[in-house]
Amino acid sequence: MKKFFLNPSRFRLVYLLTLFFTNVVVIREIALVAQYVLMPWAGLIIYFYYIRNRRIFKIKYVKYLILYLVSCTVTALININSNFGWNMLINAHIAICFFVFYGLHTEKNRRRIYREINILAKLVILFTTVLNICAFPFACMSMGFELYGYECIIYENRLTGFFINPNLLGFISAVSIIFAHMLTKAPLLKGRGSKNPNKWLLFIASGFNLVCLYLSDSNASFVFLVVYALTYVFFRVFKERELMNWRLLLKKTFSFIAMGLAVCIILVGTRLLTGYTVSLLAAGTQVQLPDSMTQTISPGEFIEAATEPVTFKHQNKNLDSGRIRLLMEAAIIFINYPLFGMGKANLVPYAQQYIEGGLHFSDLHNGYVTILVCSGIVGFVIFLAFAIHLCRHMVKSLFMEKKNLRRTIFPCLFSFIFSYCVYSLFEKALLYEQSFMVLIFWAVLGYASVFMLKYDHINDRIRFKFNKKEERDADYYDAPTDIEVADEELEEKN
C-alpha cells in the first residue's frame, strides 16, 4: 500500500483524468465526488514524499511558493468569519499544484515521468476524440438534448458536445491537438514498446478536434492554439546556432512575421469555412424527433430542432463578452481589500456587498486579476516574483542550449506554457480553480521544469554576438600572399 499510494506519478494521472471527466456531462457527478476523495491522497504524498524527506526544499524557487501559501493563509485568517473552510480547501488545492505537480522535477525516476507524459497525452487525445466523434453527427443534424440539467451537443449556436460548456470543449480540443504535436517528436522512452502513435492517426485526430474547436466558437481557446503555433514557430526560426549579423537578424524576423501571418490566415480561414460548411450540412439534414420519442428517453429529453437551423455563428454581439465590465467590478472589490485580498471563496459574496446586482459572472475570467483581487498586493507580488525567476530560467535553458532540441518536447512544453499565460488573460485559469484547465498547466509546467534543469543555463550570461563582415574582409586582405612570404624567406637567407 505504501508503494502504491506514495507514487506521485500514479496520483497525478488519476487526479488529472478525474478532473477531465468533471467536464463531461455523463460522468460529471461521480468525478466531482472523486476529486475531493483524492485530495487526502495528495496530502499523504506532500507529507511523506516531500516534507518528511525534505524533498520540498529541492523544488526550484520553493521559497516563493511557501510565502504565497502563507499569504493565502493570512488572507483566510483575516476573513475567518466568511468561508474560512472553503478558503483553506482552495489553499490545499494550491499546495497540490505547487508541490505534487510543479515539484515533480525533484523526483529521481525520470523514466517514470517520461512514461507519465506519454500516457497522459495519449489518454487525453483518445477521450477527447471519442467524445467529439460521438457528438459531431448530432451537430450536423441540428439535434441536441438535455441531460442532468445541461444542454448537450449545441448550446447558444455553439458546439458543446458532451462537455458542460463550449469553452471547455474548445480548450480540451486545443490541448489534445498540442499533445498530438508532442507525440510526433522522438520517443521519450528508449527501448521496446516506446514508439509513438502513428503520425497519420495523430494528424487525423488533430484535424477533427480542430474542426470541433472551430464549431465551439471559443475565442480564448482559439487564441490559445494560435499563440502556441506562433511561439513554436518563433523557436524554430531563432534557435539556429549560428553567428548572427544584422542582415541575418532581419531575414529571420521577416521569416517569422511571414510564417506567423500564414498560420493566422490559415487558421482563421479554415475556421470560417468550417462553420459555413457544417451549417449548410445541418440545414440540409435537419431532424425533428417525434414527441413520443422524446417522452421515452430518461434522464434527459431530446430538444426539438429549432425552426432555424444552427449556423455556428457567434450570437454574442459584445466582442469582449462582458470582460471589460468584470475588470471594472474587480477594481471596486480590490479597493476595499488591497493588501491581502479577501480570498477566492469570498469573491462572489463580497461582490454582492459592494456592487449593485453582484458580480456579472461567477468569476473574473482573468487569472492575473483574480490573483490580485483574491490574494491582494502581497500575494500578487510574491507570485509575480516566482513567475519572473522561473521564466528567466526556462528561457535561458531553451535558447542557450547548444544541443538540437527540435526532436525533444521541451519547445512544445515551453510553447504550451507561454500560450496558456496569454490564455489566462481571458479565462478563469492559472491557479484558483480546481479543474482540469488549471491542473494541466501545472502538470506541463512540472514536465518543462524537468528539461529546464536538465539543460541548465541559469548561471550563463546572455550575450548577443554579431559578426562584422568588414573585419573578416580586412583580415582576409591583410594576410600575406605566397609571393610575399617567398620574398621574405629569400631576404632572410641572403
C-alpha positions as CSV (number, residue, x, y, z in Angstrom):
1,M,0.0,0.0,0.0
2,K,2.9,2.4,0.8
3,K,4.4,1.7,-2.7
4,F,1.0,2.3,-4.3
5,F,-0.1,5.5,-2.5
6,L,3.3,7.2,-2.4
7,N,3.7,7.1,-6.1
8,P,3.2,10.7,-7.2
9,S,3.1,9.8,-10.9
10,R,0.1,7.5,-10.3
11,F,-1.7,10.1,-8.3
12,R,-1.2,12.8,-11.0
13,L,-2.6,10.6,-13.7
14,V,-5.6,9.6,-11.7
15,Y,-6.3,13.1,-10.5
16,L,-5.9,14.7,-13.9
17,L,-8.2,12.2,-15.6
18,T,-10.7,12.6,-12.8
19,L,-10.7,16.4,-13.3
20,F,-11.0,15.8,-17.0
21,F,-14.2,13.9,-16.5
22,T,-15.7,16.6,-14.3
23,N,-16.2,18.4,-17.6
24,V,-18.1,15.5,-19.2
25,V,-21.9,15.6,-18.5
26,V,-22.5,11.9,-18.4
27,I,-20.0,11.2,-15.6
28,R,-19.6,14.6,-14.0
29,E,-21.3,13.9,-10.7
30,I,-19.2,10.9,-9.9
31,A,-16.0,12.7,-10.9
32,L,-16.9,15.7,-8.7
33,V,-17.1,13.4,-5.7
34,A,-13.9,11.6,-6.7
35,Q,-11.8,14.7,-6.9
36,Y,-12.4,15.5,-3.2
37,V,-11.9,11.9,-2.2
38,L,-8.5,12.0,-3.9
39,M,-7.3,15.1,-2.0
40,P,-6.2,13.2,1.1
41,W,-4.1,11.0,-1.1
42,A,-2.3,14.2,-2.2
43,G,-1.9,15.1,1.4
44,L,-0.1,11.8,2.1
45,I,2.3,12.4,-0.8
46,I,3.0,16.0,0.2
47,Y,3.8,15.0,3.8
48,F,5.7,11.7,3.3
49,Y,7.2,12.3,-0.1
50,Y,8.1,16.0,0.1
51,I,8.1,17.3,3.7
52,R,9.3,14.3,5.7
53,N,12.1,13.5,3.2
54,R,12.9,17.2,3.0
55,R,12.4,16.9,-0.8
56,I,10.3,20.1,-0.7
57,F,13.4,22.2,-0.3
58,K,14.8,20.8,-3.6
59,I,11.9,22.4,-5.5
60,K,13.2,25.2,-7.6
61,Y,12.2,28.7,-6.2
62,V,10.2,27.0,-3.4
63,K,10.6,29.9,-1.1
64,Y,8.2,32.0,-3.2
65,L,5.7,29.2,-3.3
66,I,5.8,28.8,0.5
67,L,5.5,32.5,1.0
68,Y,2.5,32.6,-1.3
69,L,0.7,29.8,0.7
70,V,1.5,31.7,3.9
71,S,0.0,34.9,2.4
72,C,-3.2,33.0,1.3
73,T,-3.5,31.5,4.9
74,V,-3.2,35.0,6.3
75,T,-5.9,36.1,3.9
76,A,-8.2,33.3,5.1
77,L,-7.5,34.2,8.8
78,I,-8.3,37.9,8.2
79,N,-11.6,36.8,6.8
80,I,-12.1,33.9,9.2
81,N,-15.8,34.7,9.6
82,S,-16.6,34.3,6.0
83,N,-16.0,30.9,4.1
84,F,-12.8,30.1,6.1
85,G,-13.2,26.4,5.4
86,W,-13.6,26.9,1.7
87,N,-10.6,29.2,1.5
88,M,-8.4,26.7,3.3
89,L,-9.7,24.0,0.9
90,I,-8.6,26.2,-2.0
91,N,-5.2,26.6,-0.3
92,A,-4.9,22.8,-0.2
93,H,-5.6,22.7,-3.9
94,I,-2.9,25.4,-4.5
95,A,-0.4,23.3,-2.5
96,I,-1.2,20.3,-4.7
97,C,-0.4,22.4,-7.8
98,F,2.8,23.7,-6.3
99,F,4.4,20.6,-4.8
100,V,2.9,17.5,-6.4
101,F,2.7,18.9,-10.0
102,Y,5.3,21.6,-10.4
103,G,7.6,19.9,-7.9
104,L,7.8,16.7,-9.9
105,H,11.2,17.8,-11.2
106,T,12.6,16.7,-7.8
107,E,11.8,13.0,-8.5
108,K,14.8,10.9,-9.4
109,N,12.9,8.4,-11.6
110,R,13.0,10.3,-14.9
111,R,11.8,7.2,-16.8
112,R,8.6,7.2,-14.8
113,I,8.0,10.9,-15.6
114,Y,8.5,10.3,-19.3
115,R,6.1,7.4,-19.2
116,E,3.6,9.6,-17.4
117,I,3.8,12.2,-20.1
118,N,3.2,9.6,-22.8
119,I,0.2,8.0,-21.0
120,L,-1.4,11.4,-20.2
121,A,-1.1,12.7,-23.8
122,K,-2.4,9.5,-25.4
123,L,-5.4,9.3,-23.0
124,V,-6.4,13.0,-23.4
125,I,-6.3,12.6,-27.2
126,L,-8.3,9.4,-27.1
127,F,-11.0,10.6,-24.7
128,T,-11.4,14.0,-26.4
129,T,-11.5,12.5,-29.9
130,V,-14.1,9.8,-29.0
131,L,-16.4,12.3,-27.2
132,N,-16.2,14.7,-30.2
133,I,-16.8,11.9,-32.7
134,C,-19.9,10.8,-30.7
135,A,-21.3,14.4,-30.7
136,F,-20.4,15.5,-34.2
137,P,-23.2,13.6,-36.1
138,F,-25.9,15.2,-33.8
139,A,-24.4,18.7,-34.5
140,C,-24.6,18.1,-38.3
141,M,-28.3,17.3,-37.9
142,S,-29.0,20.3,-35.6
143,M,-30.0,17.9,-32.8
144,G,-29.5,18.4,-29.1
145,F,-30.8,17.1,-25.9
146,E,-30.8,18.0,-22.2
147,L,-29.1,15.7,-19.7
148,Y,-28.7,16.3,-16.0
149,G,-29.6,20.0,-16.5
150,Y,-27.0,20.6,-19.2
151,E,-27.8,21.3,-22.9
152,C,-25.7,18.8,-24.8
153,I,-24.4,18.9,-28.4
154,I,-25.4,22.5,-29.1
155,Y,-25.6,25.5,-26.7
156,E,-26.3,29.0,-27.9
157,N,-25.5,28.1,-31.5
158,R,-22.1,26.6,-30.4
159,L,-20.9,23.0,-30.4
160,T,-20.7,21.9,-26.8
161,G,-20.9,18.1,-27.4
162,F,-20.9,16.1,-24.2
163,F,-19.0,18.7,-22.2
164,I,-20.6,21.1,-19.8
165,N,-20.0,24.2,-21.9
166,P,-18.5,25.1,-25.3
167,N,-15.4,26.8,-23.9
168,L,-14.3,23.7,-22.2
169,L,-14.8,21.7,-25.4
170,G,-12.6,24.2,-27.2
171,F,-9.9,24.2,-24.6
172,I,-9.7,20.5,-24.2
173,S,-9.7,20.1,-28.0
174,A,-6.8,22.6,-28.3
175,V,-4.9,20.6,-25.6
176,S,-5.4,17.4,-27.4
177,I,-4.0,19.0,-30.6
178,I,-0.9,20.2,-28.8
179,F,-0.4,16.8,-27.2
180,A,-0.6,15.2,-30.6
181,H,2.1,17.5,-31.8
182,M,4.3,16.5,-28.8
183,L,3.9,12.8,-29.7
184,T,5.3,13.4,-33.2
185,K,8.6,14.1,-31.6
186,A,11.2,11.4,-30.8
187,P,10.0,8.9,-28.2
188,L,10.8,9.8,-24.6
189,L,11.3,6.2,-23.6
190,K,14.0,4.3,-25.4
191,G,13.6,0.6,-25.8
192,R,10.9,-2.0,-26.6
193,G,7.4,-0.6,-27.0
194,S,8.5,3.0,-26.8
195,K,7.3,4.0,-30.3
196,N,4.9,7.0,-30.6
197,P,1.5,6.5,-32.2
198,N,1.3,6.6,-36.0
199,K,1.7,10.2,-37.2
200,W,-1.2,9.9,-39.7
201,L,-3.6,8.9,-36.9
202,L,-2.4,11.8,-34.8
203,F,-2.9,14.1,-37.8
204,I,-6.4,12.9,-38.4
205,A,-7.4,13.2,-34.8
206,S,-5.9,16.7,-34.6
207,G,-7.7,17.8,-37.7
208,F,-11.0,16.5,-36.4
209,N,-10.5,18.1,-33.0
210,L,-9.6,21.4,-34.7
211,V,-12.9,21.3,-36.5
212,C,-14.7,20.8,-33.2
213,L,-12.7,23.7,-31.7
214,Y,-13.9,25.9,-34.5
215,L,-17.6,24.9,-34.0
216,S,-17.3,25.6,-30.3
217,D,-16.7,29.2,-31.1
218,S,-14.4,29.6,-28.1
219,N,-12.3,32.7,-29.0
220,A,-10.0,32.2,-26.0
221,S,-9.2,28.6,-26.9
222,F,-8.6,29.7,-30.5
223,V,-6.2,32.3,-29.3
224,F,-4.5,29.7,-27.1
225,L,-3.8,27.5,-30.1
226,V,-2.7,30.3,-32.4
227,V,-0.2,31.7,-29.8
228,Y,1.1,28.1,-29.3
229,A,1.7,27.8,-33.0
230,L,3.4,31.2,-33.2
231,T,5.6,30.5,-30.2
232,Y,6.8,27.3,-31.6
233,V,7.5,29.0,-35.0
234,F,9.5,31.6,-33.2
235,F,11.6,28.9,-31.6
236,R,12.2,27.2,-34.9
237,V,13.2,30.4,-36.6
238,F,15.5,31.9,-33.9
239,K,17.0,28.8,-32.3
240,E,19.6,28.3,-35.1
241,R,23.1,28.0,-33.6
242,E,25.0,30.4,-35.8
243,L,26.8,33.7,-35.5
244,M,24.2,36.4,-36.1
245,N,24.6,39.6,-38.1
246,W,22.1,42.4,-38.7
247,R,21.2,41.1,-42.2
248,L,20.5,37.6,-40.9
249,L,18.5,39.0,-38.0
250,L,16.3,41.0,-40.3
251,K,15.9,37.9,-42.5
252,K,14.8,35.8,-39.6
253,T,12.4,38.5,-38.4
254,F,10.7,38.8,-41.7
255,S,10.6,35.0,-42.0
256,F,8.9,34.8,-38.6
257,I,6.4,37.5,-39.5
258,A,5.6,35.8,-42.8
259,M,5.2,32.4,-41.2
260,G,3.1,33.8,-38.4
261,L,0.8,35.6,-40.8
262,A,0.4,32.4,-42.8
263,V,-0.5,30.4,-39.7
264,C,-3.1,33.0,-38.6
265,I,-4.6,33.3,-42.1
266,I,-4.9,29.6,-42.5
267,L,-6.4,29.0,-39.1
268,V,-8.9,31.9,-39.4
269,G,-9.8,30.9,-42.9
270,T,-10.5,27.3,-42.1
271,R,-12.5,28.4,-39.1
272,L,-14.8,30.5,-41.2
273,L,-15.0,27.8,-43.9
274,T,-15.8,25.0,-41.3
275,G,-18.6,27.0,-39.7
276,Y,-20.2,27.7,-43.1
277,T,-19.8,24.1,-44.3
278,V,-21.3,22.4,-41.2
279,S,-24.1,25.0,-41.1
280,L,-25.1,24.1,-44.7
281,L,-24.9,20.4,-43.7
282,A,-27.1,21.0,-40.6
283,A,-29.6,22.9,-42.7
284,G,-29.8,20.0,-45.2
285,T,-30.2,17.2,-42.7
286,Q,-32.3,19.0,-40.0
287,V,-34.1,16.4,-38.0
288,Q,-37.1,16.9,-35.7
289,L,-37.8,13.9,-33.4
290,P,-41.5,13.0,-32.6
291,D,-42.9,13.7,-29.2
292,S,-43.4,10.0,-28.5
293,M,-39.7,9.5,-28.8
294,T,-38.7,12.4,-26.7
295,Q,-41.0,11.3,-23.9
296,T,-39.5,7.9,-23.5
297,I,-35.9,9.0,-23.0
298,S,-34.6,9.3,-19.5
299,P,-33.0,11.0,-17.6
300,G,-32.7,13.6,-20.4
301,E,-35.1,14.6,-23.1
302,F,-34.3,15.5,-26.7
303,I,-34.8,19.1,-27.7
304,E,-36.7,19.5,-30.9
305,A,-34.7,21.1,-33.6
306,A,-35.2,24.8,-33.9
307,T,-37.2,26.3,-36.7
308,E,-34.0,27.9,-37.9
309,P,-31.0,25.6,-38.5
310,V,-27.8,26.0,-36.5
311,T,-25.4,28.4,-38.2
312,F,-22.4,28.1,-35.8
313,K,-22.1,31.9,-35.9
314,H,-21.3,34.0,-32.8
315,Q,-24.5,35.3,-31.3
316,N,-23.0,37.5,-28.7
317,K,-22.7,41.0,-30.2
318,N,-20.5,42.1,-27.4
319,L,-16.9,41.3,-28.6
320,D,-15.4,41.3,-25.1
321,S,-18.2,39.1,-23.7
322,G,-18.5,41.3,-20.6
323,R,-14.9,41.1,-19.6
324,I,-14.3,44.9,-19.5
325,R,-17.2,45.2,-17.2
326,L,-15.7,42.5,-15.0
327,L,-12.4,44.4,-14.8
328,M,-14.3,47.5,-13.5
329,E,-16.1,45.4,-10.9
330,A,-12.8,43.8,-9.9
331,A,-11.3,47.3,-9.3
332,I,-14.2,48.1,-6.9
333,I,-13.5,44.9,-4.9
334,F,-9.8,45.4,-4.9
335,I,-10.1,48.9,-3.5
336,N,-11.8,47.6,-0.4
337,Y,-9.2,44.7,0.2
338,P,-6.0,45.9,-1.4
339,L,-3.3,44.4,0.8
340,F,-4.2,40.7,1.4
341,G,-7.4,40.4,-0.7
342,M,-10.5,38.6,0.5
343,G,-9.9,35.0,-0.6
344,K,-11.3,33.2,-3.6
345,A,-14.3,31.7,-1.8
346,N,-15.4,35.3,-0.8
347,L,-15.3,36.7,-4.3
348,V,-19.0,36.3,-5.1
349,P,-20.5,37.1,-1.7
350,Y,-18.3,40.2,-1.2
351,A,-19.1,41.4,-4.7
352,Q,-22.8,41.4,-3.7
353,Q,-22.0,43.8,-0.9
354,Y,-20.0,46.4,-2.9
355,I,-21.5,46.0,-6.4
356,E,-25.2,46.6,-7.2
357,G,-26.5,43.4,-8.6
358,G,-23.3,41.5,-7.7
359,L,-20.6,40.2,-10.0
360,H,-21.5,40.0,-13.6
361,F,-20.2,36.4,-13.8
362,S,-19.2,33.9,-11.0
363,D,-15.6,34.6,-11.8
364,L,-13.4,37.5,-13.2
365,H,-12.3,35.5,-16.3
366,N,-8.7,36.7,-15.9
367,G,-6.2,34.6,-14.0
368,Y,-4.0,37.5,-13.1
369,V,-6.7,39.9,-12.0
370,T,-8.2,37.0,-9.9
371,I,-4.9,36.5,-8.1
372,L,-4.5,40.3,-7.5
373,V,-8.1,40.6,-6.1
374,C,-8.2,37.4,-4.1
375,S,-4.7,37.5,-2.6
376,G,-4.0,41.2,-2.6
377,I,-0.9,43.1,-3.5
378,V,1.3,41.0,-1.2
379,G,0.2,37.6,-2.7
380,F,0.4,39.0,-6.3
381,V,3.9,40.4,-5.8
382,I,5.1,37.0,-4.4
383,F,3.5,35.1,-7.3
384,L,4.9,37.5,-9.8
385,A,8.5,37.1,-8.4
386,F,8.2,33.3,-8.7
387,A,6.9,33.7,-12.3
388,I,9.8,36.0,-13.3
389,H,12.5,33.8,-11.9
390,L,11.0,30.7,-13.5
391,C,10.5,32.4,-16.9
392,R,14.1,33.6,-16.9
393,H,15.5,30.2,-16.1
394,M,13.3,28.4,-18.6
395,V,14.1,30.8,-21.5
396,K,17.8,30.6,-20.9
397,S,17.7,26.8,-20.7
398,L,15.8,26.6,-24.0
399,F,17.6,29.2,-26.1
400,M,21.1,28.8,-24.8
401,E,21.4,25.1,-25.1
402,K,23.8,24.0,-27.9
403,K,22.2,20.6,-28.3
404,N,19.5,20.4,-31.0
405,L,16.2,20.4,-29.1
406,R,13.9,20.1,-32.1
407,R,13.5,16.4,-31.6
408,T,12.6,16.8,-27.9
409,I,9.2,18.0,-26.4
410,F,10.9,20.9,-24.5
411,P,10.0,23.5,-27.1
412,C,6.4,22.2,-27.2
413,L,6.1,22.4,-23.4
414,F,7.5,25.9,-23.4
415,S,5.1,27.0,-26.2
416,F,2.2,25.5,-24.2
417,I,3.2,27.4,-21.1
418,F,3.6,30.7,-22.9
419,S,0.3,30.4,-24.8
420,Y,-1.5,29.4,-21.6
421,C,-0.2,32.5,-19.9
422,V,-1.8,34.5,-22.7
423,Y,-5.0,32.4,-22.5
424,S,-5.2,33.3,-18.8
425,L,-5.9,36.9,-19.7
426,F,-9.4,35.7,-20.9
427,E,-10.4,32.7,-18.8
428,K,-10.7,31.6,-15.1
429,A,-7.4,29.8,-15.3
430,L,-3.9,29.8,-13.8
431,L,-4.4,28.9,-10.1
432,Y,-7.6,29.0,-8.0
433,E,-10.0,26.8,-10.0
434,Q,-9.9,23.1,-9.0
435,S,-10.3,22.0,-12.6
436,F,-8.5,20.2,-15.4
437,M,-7.9,23.5,-17.1
438,V,-5.7,24.7,-14.1
439,L,-4.1,21.4,-13.2
440,I,-2.9,20.6,-16.8
441,F,-1.0,23.9,-16.8
442,W,0.8,23.0,-13.6
443,A,1.5,19.5,-14.9
444,V,3.0,20.8,-18.1
445,L,5.0,23.3,-16.1
446,G,6.4,20.5,-14.0
447,Y,7.3,18.5,-17.1
448,A,9.0,21.6,-18.6
449,S,11.0,22.1,-15.4
450,V,12.5,18.7,-15.8
451,F,14.0,19.7,-19.1
452,M,14.8,23.2,-17.7
453,L,17.0,21.6,-15.1
454,K,18.4,19.1,-17.5
455,Y,19.7,21.8,-19.9
456,D,20.5,24.2,-17.1
457,H,21.9,27.6,-18.2
458,I,20.8,29.8,-15.3
459,N,24.3,30.8,-14.5
460,D,25.3,31.6,-18.1
461,R,25.2,35.2,-19.2
462,I,23.1,36.2,-22.2
463,R,25.3,37.7,-24.9
464,F,24.3,38.9,-28.3
465,K,27.1,38.4,-30.7
466,F,27.1,39.9,-34.2
467,N,29.8,39.1,-36.7
468,K,31.2,42.0,-38.6
469,K,31.8,41.3,-42.3
470,E,34.1,44.3,-42.6
471,E,36.5,42.9,-40.1
472,R,36.5,39.5,-41.7
473,D,37.3,41.1,-45.1
474,A,40.0,43.2,-43.6
475,D,41.7,40.2,-42.0
476,Y,41.5,38.3,-45.3
477,Y,43.1,41.0,-47.4
478,D,45.8,41.8,-44.7
479,A,47.0,38.2,-44.8
480,P,50.4,37.9,-46.7
481,T,50.3,36.3,-50.2
482,D,52.5,33.4,-51.2
483,I,54.8,35.7,-53.2
484,E,55.3,38.0,-50.2
485,V,56.1,35.0,-48.0
486,A,58.7,33.7,-50.6
487,D,60.3,37.1,-50.8
488,E,60.6,37.4,-47.0
489,E,62.2,33.9,-46.9
490,L,64.7,34.8,-49.7
491,E,65.7,38.0,-47.9
492,E,66.3,36.1,-44.7
493,K,68.6,33.6,-46.5
494,N,70.6,36.4,-48.1
